[in-house]
Amino acid sequence: MGNKVNTPVKLKIRKGDLVKIIAGDSKGQQGKVLEVLKDKNRAVVEGINLVSKHTKPNAANPNGGIIKKEAALHISNLMLVDPKSGKPTRVGRKANAEGKLVRVAKVSGEEIK
């Protein structure tokens, strides 16, 4: 059979978006997307899904120790927050006045910047 190849898909969430977590341990919290890992369908959200990482002493951290760090969440557990109403919303795509495709919030129809 062989390995399953993940084909890259167009993700509806981008770096800098405000998202709400809809499933998992952090359900109900919201934060800003710091990074999107497109090949793994995951995103890192500011202050959410913190894990303890044990570090050896190095130049940046001479004492070493345990640091808290954000771990990636699956894209399906995130929902974009509507810029107008502040509610979680699905994302659609529409052509704007210049004919360029832009993301729009399904709840309010507002364009997502």
N, C-alpha and C positions, 0 to 999 in steps of 0.2 A: 504493500500500500504506500509506504513512504510518509514523510513528514507533511503535516498540513501547513500550507503557506498562508500567512495572513496577508490579504491584499489590502493596501492602504485605502481608507475611505475618507471622504470629506467630513471632518469633524465640525460640529456646530459650536464648539467652545474654543475660545482663543485666549492667549496670554493677556492678562489685564482685566478679564471679565469678572463681574461679581456673580458668584454662583451660590446656590443653596444645596446642601447635602440632603438627598431624599431617601437614602438607605444606608445601613451600616451603623457602626458604633457612634459616629459623629452626626447622626440624623438630626435635622432641624437647624444645624449651625450654618453660618454662611461666611464666606471669605473671598478673597481675590485670588485668581489663578496666577501662580508664579511661573509655571512651566507646563507645557503640554508635550507628552511623550507619544507622538503620533503612531510610531511603530508598535507600541504596546497598548494603545487605546486607553492611556492613563493620563492623569493630570495631578500636579502638586498644587495644593491650595494652602494659602497663608494661614498658619496657626491651627490647621486641622490635621487630624491623624498623626499626632506627634509620637515618635518612637524614641527610645533611649539608645544612643549609640556610644559604645565604649571606645575611647580614643587613647592612643599611646601619646606620651609627651612628644611634641615636635616644636619647630620654630614658632609657629603661630600660637600654639597652646602649650607653654612649657611644663605645665603641671599634668596635662592629660586629664583623664576622668570621664565622667558620663555627661554627654550633651544631648539635649532634646532637639530633634530634627523632624521636619515634615516628610512623611512618606507619601507615595503616589496613591491616588484613589482611581478606581475604574470610572471612565467617562459616563457609563450608564447610571452611576450613583449621584451624578451632578445634574442640576437643572439651572439654567440661566435665570437671573433675577431681572424682571421687567423694569426698564429704566423709568417708566411712567408710574405704574401702580405699586412697584416694590414686591410683587407676587412672583413666584416661580412660573416660568413660561416655557413652552416649546419654541423652537426656532424655525422660521421659514426663510425662504429666499425670494426676493422680488427685484425686478429691474427698477432702478430709480430714474429720475428725469434725464440723466445723461445716458441711460441705457446700460449702466453698470449694475451687476448683481450685488445686492446688499442683503444683510441679515435683518429680518424683522421679527418682532415678538408677536406670537400668536394671540396673546391675551389682549394687547392694546393696539396692535398693528404698527406700533412705534418702531422706527429704524434704530438698530443697535449700532452704536459708534464703536 
